[in-house]
Structures are given as structure tokens and as C-alpha cells.
């Protein structure tokens, strides 16, 4: 009997110990889970790009709920140059359309006065070509391209064969040759893109011509500018007839379709493309000549295709989240979005997978169309990346991205008063650079050419 009692006692003790061990194990497991879950913020943590061909998915509405922070220029910049563009009787600028930067020169396309060449310190050097119908002259400028040691002035987008030309000059403005190009574009928004040793045509819809009914948005070209391969906006599929029927202004403002984009970012050897109103950012594969998904953005609810592509946009369109620009840098990828009266700059870290967001006030401009007072043309005033300029003061608006090495912001004389107060009251990393900026702003006259802020990227 005592033997049985001893065995039973031993058995109960064993069971008790096992249960205690289970409880301890569960407690340890619970603690470890709590610690591991608390070690990162699941709201702004996304898997980083572990492999070159991996796809990143980002839920943008979730990112918008994050705490808003200041995104600083110093995170991306090696240096910033403050460049007042020399004002002379031969170098007066009215409206800067585009900027190209080389190691030694700055090229400016001015809407009214043509193409100008300045040194990197802003000294005026010479003009490139001139308007006219003689040899080496151009009727108008559709695009400025600086390719190696040549300046290309493109006349494209018109129906006349006489304007399907590219005029080539050297940096001193000496005319070299005219290249005749095939008919590429269905509207007047088409441009050419040079990426490394490849050439592309970019043709967003505002359809004016019927010489082709396949509405590609990006096309790979050969050395003679003939199409080798076409890339399509997926949302166009099945809408070709509608796109054609909503062409040209002869059908009326309300029925005229157009689009922004595509949004293209070039950094180092990578070219990313995002089509208007699409959620996928593609990476161009140079070997296979394909656009492959790299970022999938869940943008939430969208307006209809018809509403988003109307030239005369209804106010309802602006209540939706809309992507308007993309930028790649050494460590980050930026997405610029708008909704209502807000502009959002979203940074995705390629190393850590974290997302950060800053918020700015967006200005929605409205104006009546001449001769059509019933139609109100609506658009955002500015839809580009905006970073806190913690190098010399103020905000840095990425107005131009002339290459994978530079970002350019433009300071007009009309903006000095507000900017000066912001600079003086702000903190920067380099006080001497801030003083230089203030001094150059103080010297600026109302009639002077703008000052360029040229950032050299890391």
C-alpha cells in the first residue's frame, strides 16, 4: 500500500512539474512575441529590397496615417551650389522650361528667348541656335536634349514633315546637322528620352492625329528613331475607340481627354516608369527590353478613367489620392501624391524598408478658358518633390531633374521676400552657406535672372 502511495505521489509531482514547465514555456513564448512585435513599427515597416528582382508592395493610405515628419535635403545631397544666372542684354530669361547640367555648363531652355548656355558659376557664355527658317534655324522648340558634347533641339509633335526634325549643335552654338525623324506622336505632348545608349519616345494621350490607332505611351527607338518596341498603359486596353472619340479640341473642351505622365525616374543605370493613374512602378530591364514591376502601390479608391482623363476636370476628381511623380536616389525612393488640399512626399528606404511622409499645402488653381467661361480649368500649382533645405535654408522644390546626378530648384526674384524670412529663421547644417545664400538674395534685383540651386546627389 505504501508502495502504491509513493508511486502515486511521485506521479502527481511529475505532472505538476510538467505543467509548471508548460506555463513557463508559454510565458517565455508570449514575452518573446511581444518583444519581437515591439522591435519595429509595423505601420511604417515594409520588407526592404533584399533581391534585385524583388517587388515591394506599399499601402499608401496606411502611410498617410503615419506621423508627419520633415524630409531633409541633406539625406540626398553631397553638396548644393547657389548659382545666380548672369543678366545681360543677351541672356534675359522669361520663363524657364527646362534645365540641363553638365560638369562645366548649365543649359537653359527659355520659353520666349530660346536656348542659353551658362558656366556652372552662372556666367553667360552663348546662345544655341535661333528661330527662323534658314539653315540651322528652328521654327520652335519642343524639347532640349544635351547628349554628351552635343545640344539637340527637337521640333516634334506637329503634323507637317517640316517640323519632324532634330537640329544638332555643339556647345558653342555652331550648327552641325539636322536629323529628320519619322512620324511618332499622335499629339503635341510627345518627347524623346535618352537613357544611357538607348533612345525612347514618350507619348501621353492628348490625341490630335489618326495616323496610328495603337496608343502606346513609351516606345524603344533605334538609332534612326524608328520604333523597335512599344509599351502600353494597361488602363488603355479596350479603350482605344473611346480615346480616339475624345480627341482634339474640335470635339469641345469637355470631351477632350488628356493625361499627366508617364512619370519617369532615371538614377544611375535604372529607369523607372509609372503610367498615369496606375498603381505599378516598373523598372526597365536593359537586357530583356521589358518593363518589369518593382513597386506595387495600393492607392485606395480611384476616380473613373473618364473623370481622371478629362481636360476639364470635375472637382470630384481631386478628392481621390493621385500619384504625380517618382524619384529614385542612392538609398531611397520617393512618391509624390496629392489629395484635396494636401501634397504628400513619401520616402521609402531601400535599405530598411521604412516609410516616412511629409505633408504640404497643395494649391488648386482654377481659371476660366478664354471664350468658354462655363468651363473651369483646374490643376495643382505644384506637384513635385519638396524637401526641407537644411543645407542653406528654406524649402527645396525639385523643379528639374536634368540627369541622375543633379536636382535643380529655381528661385525667382518675386519670391524673395517670403523666402528670406524663412531662411533667416530656419536652422541649417552650414551657416556659412546660409550667409552666402542670403547675400546673393539681397543682391538680386527685380529684373534679374533667377538663382538656381543645383544639388549634386550622393
N, C-alpha and C positions, 0 to 999 in steps of 0.2 A: 504493500500500500504506500509506504513511504517512497518506494522507488517510483511508483506512478506519479505521486505528488511532486517529486523532484523533477521528473520529466516534463510534467505539465507546466511547472513554474519556469523551467528553462525555455519551453516553447513560447510562453507568453512574453517572456523577456526578449526573446529573439524577435517576435513580431513587433513589440514596442520599439525596439532599436531600429528595425527596418522602416517603420512608419516615421520615426524621427528623421531618419536619413532622407526619406522621400520629401518630408516637409522642408528640410534644409536645402535639398536639391531644387525644389520648386522656388524657394525664396531666392536662392542664388541665381536661378534662371530668370526670375522676374526682375531682379536688380540689374542683371547684365542687359536685359532687353531695354529697361528704362534708360540705362547709361548709353547704350548704343543708339537708341532713338533720339536721345538728347544731345548727341555729339555733333549733329548738324541740323540745320533748319530745313525741314522737308518742303517748306513753302518756296524757297528760292534755291534749292539744290537740284541740279539735273546732272545726269551722267555726263562726265567730260568726254571729249573726243579721244577715246583710247586707241582707236584704229583709224587709219587714213580714210577708209571707205565706210565708216560707221555713220549712222543717221541720228541726228539729235531731234527730239520732239520737245517743243516748248508750248505750254498752255499760256497764251498771252493774257487772258482775263485773270488768271491766278497771279501772274507777275504784277498786274496793275494794282492788286490788293496789298503788295508789299510796301514797307515804309519807304517813302521817297527820300533820296539822297542826292548829294552833289556829285556829278561825274566830272572829273578833273582832266584838263588837257595834259598835264604833266605825266599822266599814266601812259600817254601815247607818243609824246613828243621827245625827240632828242634835243631840239632847240627851236627857237622862234626868231625870225628876222622881221624887224619893223621897217618897211620899205615905202617911203613917200615917192610916188611916181612923179618925176620931174614935169613941171608945167611950162611949156614953151608955146610959141605960136604954131609950131609944127606937131605938137603932141597933145593937143587938147582932147580930153575924153568926155563923152556924154553919158553913155550907158554901157557898162562892161557886160558883154555877153558871155565871154569865155576867157580863160587864162591857161597858158601852158608855161611850165617851168622847166628849165634845164639847169645844169650845174653852174652856168655862167650867164644865162639870159632869162628874161621874162617876156613872153609874147602875150599881147592883149588884143582881143577882138572887140572893137567898139562898134556899137550898132550904127552910129551915124557916120563915123570917120574912118572906118576900115581897120587894118591890121598894123600894130605898132610893136617895135622891139625895144626893150629897155635892158640895161645891165641889171645884175642882181642887187645893186645898191639903189636902183631906181633911176639912173641916168638914161635919158632918152638917146637912142642910137640911130634908129631909122624906121621908115615905114616899109611895109611889104606890099608891092603892087599898088594898083589904083583902079578905081571904077572907070569903065569905058568899054568901047567895042573894038579897040585896036589890038594888035598882037601883045600878048602878055597882060592884058587888062581883063577885068571880070565885071560882069553885069551886076552881080550881087554876091554876098557871102552867105552860104547855107551852113558852112562848117569850117572851122580852123583845125588843122591837124599838124603837129610837129613830129616828124618821123626821122629819127637820127639827126642828120645835118641838113634836112630839107623842111621847108614850110609848104604845106599843101592847103590851098584854098578851094573848097569844093562848092560847085554850083550843081545842086541836085534837087529833085522834088518838083520840077516843072515838067510840063508835057513836051515842050519844044526840045528837039535833039540838040539845039544850040546851047542849051544850058545843062546838058548832062556831061559836064566837064570838070576836071580837076586841074588847076593851074599850079605848077611846081616852081618854087623859088629857092634860092639859097638864103642864108641868114642875113646877108647884106641887102636883100631885096632884088637881086638880079634874077630876071625871069629865065627859067631853064627849059620848060616844056609844058604842053597841055596834053592831058590824057583824056581821051573820050571814053566814057563809061556806058555800058548797056543800060537799058531802062530797068530800074529796080523797084521803085517805090510807087505805091498806089495813092499816096497823099503827099503833103508838104512837110510832114514831120520826120521823114526818113533821114538817118545819119549813117556815116561809116564809122567803124570801130577797128583800131589796130591793136592787136593783143599779141605781144612777142612777135613772131614771124607770120602770124595769121591775120586775115582781114575778114571783117564781118559787116553785114548790112543790118541795120535796126530799123524796123518799120511799124511803129504802133498805129492803130487804126485812127484815122480821120480820112475816110476813103473819098477820093476825088476822081479816080481813073478806073477804067474797067478792062485794062489790058491783061489782067490776071484775076482769077476768082479764088485762088488759094491764098488765104490771108495768113501767111507766116509772119512771125514777129521778129525773129532773128534768123539770119542766113549766113552760112560759111561761104566765103568767096575764094576764087582762085586769084592768081597774080594779075589777071586781066579784068577782075571784078565781075566775073561770071559766077552764077550760083552753083555751088557744089553740094550743099546740103541745107535743108530748111528745118527750122524749129518753130513749133506752133504753141500758142497759148491754149492749154487744154480746154478752157471755157469757150473757145470759138467753135468747137466741134458741134456740128449740126446747126450752127447759126450763120453759116456763110450767106444764105439768102437774105436773112434779116440785116446782116451787116451791109450788104450791098443796097438794100432798100432804104437804109437810113444813112445814105451817103450825102455828101456835098450840101452846101448851103442852099442850093436851088430848091431843095425839098423843104426848106424852112428851118429856123433855128431849133424849134422844139424836137424835130425829128432827126437832128444831126447827131450822130454818135462819134465820140472821140474817147481817148483814154490817156492816162498818165503812164509813165514807164515805157518799156520794162526797166526795172531797177537793176543796175549792173555795178558790181564792185570788183575792182582789179587790185590785187595785192600780191607782190612777188610773182609767182608763177600760177596763181589761182585766179580764175574768173568765175564769179558767182552771178546768177541771173534769177530774178524773181519777176514773174509776169503780173501785170496789174490785176488786182482782186483775187489773186491766187494765194494759197497758204504754203506753197513749197518753194524753198530756195534751192536752186540747182547749182551744182559745181560742174564746170566744163571739163570733160575728160579729154586731154590733148591727144592721147593715144587712140582711143576708140572714136573720137569726134562725136561724143554724145553729151547730153545734159543729164546728170545723174543727181537724184535727190540728196541733199546734205542736211537741210533743216526743214522740219515739218512744224509749221506754226498753226496751232489751233487759235483762230481769231474770234471764235464765238459766232453769234448771229451775223449775217451779212445782208446787205440790200440786194435786190434783184439785179441781174445782169443789165436789164434795160435802164433801171434807175441809176446805176453806177456809171453807165456809159453815155448818158445824156449830156450833151454840151451845156444845156440849160438845166442845171441840177436842182431838184427839189430839195427843200430844207430837210426832208426826212432822211436824205442820204447821209447827212453829217452827224446823225445820232449813232451811226454804226462805227465800230472800230475799223480803221483802214490803214494798211501799211503803205508808206510813201517813199522809203529809202532804206538802203542797206549799206554797211561799211565794214570792211574787214581790216584788222590791224594785226600786229605780231601776236598779241595774246588774247584779243577779244574780237567779238562780232557784235555789231550794233544794228538795231532795228528801230526805225523812226515811225511812230504811229500817231494818228490823230483820232479824236472822238469828241464831238461837241466843241467846247471852247478850250480843249486841252491838247497839248503836244507832248507826247511821251518819247523819251530817249531810253531805250532798253539796251543794257550791256550784258552779253553772255560771255563768261570766261571760258575760253577753250581749254584751259588747264584744270580748273577746279570744278567746272560745271555750274558755278553760281550765277545767278542773275541779279542785276541791280537796275533800278529805274529812277529817272529824274522826271520832273513834271514842269512844264512851262505853260504860260498862257498862249493859246492859239488865237489868231485874229482872222475871222472870217470876213472877207471883203465882199461887198455887193455893189454892183453898178448896172445901170440900165444900158442896154445895147442901143447904139445910135439908130434912129429910125424905127426901133421896136421897143417902145417904152414899157410894153406889157411883159417883156422878158427880162429877168434879173439874172445876170451872170454872177455866180458865187464861186469863190475859191479861197483857200487858205493863203495868207500873206507869206508864210514861210514854212517849209516842210522838210528842213534839213537838220542834220545833227547839230546840237548845241551843247557845248561843254563849258564848264567854268574855267576861265582863263586864269589859272593860278600861277602863270609864268610872268605876265606883265599887267594883268588886270582886266576886269570886265568879263563879258561872255565872248566865247569864240564860236562864231557861226560858220560851219563848214560850207562855204558857198561854192567852192570849186575843188575838184579832186583831179588835178592835171596829170597825175601819174601815181604809181604805187609808192612814191617817196614823199609826196607833198600834199598838204591841205592848205587851202587859201581862204582867208576871210578878208572882206573889204570894208574899210572904214570911210564913209562919206563925210564931207565937211558938215552936212546938215545934221549929222547925228552926234557931233562932238559934245554939245552942252550936256546932254543926258549921260553920255559915256564918261565924260571927265569926272563927274561927281561919283559915279560908280567905281571908277578906278581909284580915286583918291581915298575912298572909304573902305576899299577891299584889301584883303591880305593876299600877298603873293610870296612865292618862293625866292624871287630875285628882286630886291628893292632897287638895285641899280638899273635893271631892265625896266622896271616900272617908271623910274625917273626919266629914262630915255623916251619912253612912250609918251609920258605927259609933256615933255619938252617938244616933241615932234607934233603933238596935237595942238599945243599952244602956238606953234609957228604956222599952222595951217590956216590959209585964207579961204574965204567962201568960194572963190572961183578956182581954187587949186584942184588938181587931180587927186583921186583918193589915195589913202595909205593902204598898202597890202600888208597883212600879217601872214607870213609864209612859215608854216610849220614843217620841219623835217621829221618824218615819222621814224620811230625806232625800227 
